[in-house]
Structures are given as structure tokens and as C-alpha cells.
Amino acid sequence: MHIRSWIVAGFAILFPVAALRCQRVRPDGPECSTIDARAANPAAEGTYAVAMRDTQDCPDTGPRSLAAQWVSPPADSASMEALALISRNIDDRRVLDAVSSAALRTSNSRRVRLLAMTTIVSMYNPPQTVDAWRPAGANPELTTLMWGITTRHSPINGAQPTSVASRAGILQTVRMMKSSDPDSVVRKLAGKVLTHFASN
């Protein structure tokens, strides 16, 4: 489970839109209808990461498209990691709500739930980030958390930025994962997140 492979992918995905990282929310441009259509059918774009990356140009339809992807997350690892990486860079209530729901949806795979959890936790206190990681082939019980500080600019504001109250709900989601997720690995890592914030 190479969740930390986003480090390499991040430069290719995020730096092309670095100039867009500002606090002022601007309206969708005329290109956003095309971007929205590509995001709804990313296979037509050829590269899932490119289709998702382009949604960052659209403060209204972009977060909506990202949120829709979390309802039925992609099956392959590279696409799932791209979705998580881009989502944590968007400050929009719709994305936060969708990722939180994916973290609690036990029909999702462990991998998806862990990526969802680390995505919302990385939204909680930027520029601090966290990722779940374990050596290739190792027992899942050896999965651990890797905390870091991103060098990215401030998150891109969507049309519906999160509030202090909605961000506070992130830790409540993690508490629910710790208490009720059926997977012991997920429960353990959720507990480690809570311990981290309790001691910092």
C-alpha cells in the first residue's frame, strides 16, 4: 500500500496551477463546462489525474466534480491517490463532506477509507499533512502515519469554503472511525490521529 507515492505525483499535478492559489473566490470560466464534462468521464481524457487536476480551475463545478468522485472512488491506486492529493488542496464544504462520508462508508476498501481519513486530516490544519504508509508486502498491521509540512501555497478556495465549525467536524469523523470502523488497522490509525492532535 504505497500511499506515499503522492510525493512524486504531487509535483506534476499541483505545480501547473500554483498561480491559482489565492484567497479570493472567482467565478467559473467558460472552459469549466468542458472541464466538468471531462471530470464526469475521466477515461475520455486519457489520464485520470489530468481530468481531476483541471477541476482546480473551476471554483464552483470543480469541487462538485471532486465530491462526485468520492461517492464511487476509482479502483486503481494511482487514480485514488491523485484524487486524494487534489482534494486536500481544495477548501470547499462539498469536498470535505464527500471525503468525510467516504471515510465512514465501510463498504469502501480499507485503502479508500485511510486515504479519505488522511485527506480530511490534512484539510484540518494546513500546511500540516498526514499520510498512511507501510512497506511493500508488509503486514497491514504495520501501517503507520507519516506527518509532514507541505510546501504548497494556501488551499484553493472553492465557491463554498469550509467554516471553522465544519473543519471542527473532521476530528469528530476520526473519532467515529476509531470507535466503530470494523477494521482494526483503521481504528488504530484513527486513534493515532487523535493522540497527535491531543498532544500538539
N, C-alpha and C positions, 0 to 999 in steps of 0.2 A: 504494500500500500504506500506508494511513493507520493504522498500528498504534498511534500515539499518541492516537487518538481515545478511548482508555480514560480519559483525564484527565477528560473531560466526563462520561462514563458512570459513572465511579467514584463520584462524589458520590451519584448516585441509587441505585446498587447497594449501596454499603457503609455509608453513614451510618445507615440504618434499623436496623442490627444492631450499632452501635458498643458498646452496653451489654453485648454478649455477649463482648467481647474480654477474656478473663481467662485466667489460667494453670491454673485448676482445671478438670479434665475432669468434666463432669456427664453423667449417663445421658441417652439419648434420651427425649423426652417422648412422650405418647400421640399427639401430632399428627404424629409422624415417619413413621408408616406411610403417611399421606396424602401427605406431602411426598415420600417415596420414590417413591410411585406417580406423582406428577406429574413428578418428575425423570426417570423412565423413559420418559415420554411427554410431553415438554415442550410439544409442539404443542397438547395439550389445555388447557394453562394459558393459552395465548394469547401469552405473551411468554417467550421462552427465558430471558432474563436474570432474570426473576422466579422462574421454576422453579428455576434454579441458585442464585440468592441465598438462597432459603428453605432450601437444604440446609445452610447455615451454622448453623441452629438445632439440627442433629442430629449430635452428635459421632461416632456410630457409622455410621449409614446414610448420612449426608451425604457424608463422604469416599468411601465406596464408590460412591455415585451419581456424584460428580465423576470418579472414576477411570474408571468405565464410559464416560463421555462422551469421554475421551481415546482410547479404543480405536477409536472411529469418530467423529472430530471433526465438528462441524457445518460445513456447506458455506458458509454466508453469513458475511460478515466481522463483522457486529455480534455475532452469537451466539458466534463464535470468540473475539472479544476479551473478551466477557463471561465466557466460560469461563476464559480465561487470568487475567483480573483476580481472579476469585473464588478460583481455585485457588491463586494465590500468597499468599492470605490465610489458608490453612488449613495448619496444621502437623500433617500426618499422613503416615505412611510410605506408605500406599496411594496417596495422591495423588501424592507425589513419585515413586514407582516408575512410575506410569502416565504421568506427564508426561515422565519421562526416556525411557521406551520410545518415546513418540510423537516425541520429538526425534530418535531414532536410526532411526526407521522411514522408510526412503527412499521408500516408496510414498506417504507423506503429501506434500502440496504444500510448496513452499518456505515459504510463509506459515505453515503449521501448524508446521513444524519450527522456524522462527525464533521463533514465539510460545511454543512449548514450551521452547526454549532460554532465552529471556529470563524465562520463568516460573520455571524451576528456579534460574536465577542469582539472581533476586530472592528466592528462598527461602533462598539460601546465607548471606547476611549482612544480614538486615533490621536497620534500616529502609532500607538501600540498595536501589535498584531500577534496572532497566535495561530499555530498550525499543529495538527496531529501528525505524528511520524513514527514509523517503525522500520527497522532494517528489512531489506527484501528477504522474503522467506521466513522471517521470524514469527514466533507465536504472537497472535493478536494481543495477548495479554501484556506484551512488551511495548505496546503503543504508548508513546509519551507526548507531552506537549512541548512545543518549541516557541518561546516568546521572543519577540523582536520589535524593532522600531523601523517603520517604513521610511524611506527617503522620498516618497511621493509627496506631491503637493496636497493641499486640503481636498477632501472628497468633493466630487462634483454635485452640486445641488440639483435635485430633481424638482419638478413642479410642485411636489407635496413634501417638503423637507420634514425630517423627523423632529419631534419635540423632545424636551427633557424627559417628559413623562413616558413617551414611547420608548426612548432609549433605556429608561429605568426598567422597563418590562423585559429587557434582554436577560437580566440576571434571574428574573422570575421564570423565564423559559428554561434557563440552565438548571434552576432548582427542580423544575418538573422533570427534566431529563434525569437528574441524579436520583430522584425518588421513584420514578415509575418506568424508565426505559427497561425493556426486557433483556437488554444486552449488558453484561457485566462490564465490558470494556467501555461502553458509552457512559454508564453510570460512574465508573471510576474517573474518567477524564472530566466529566461534568463536575465531579467533586473537586478535582484539582483546580478547575477554573474558579470555583467559588472560594477555595482556600487562597488562591493567588490574590483575588481582589480583597479578601478579608484582611490580608496581611500587608497590603500596599495602599 
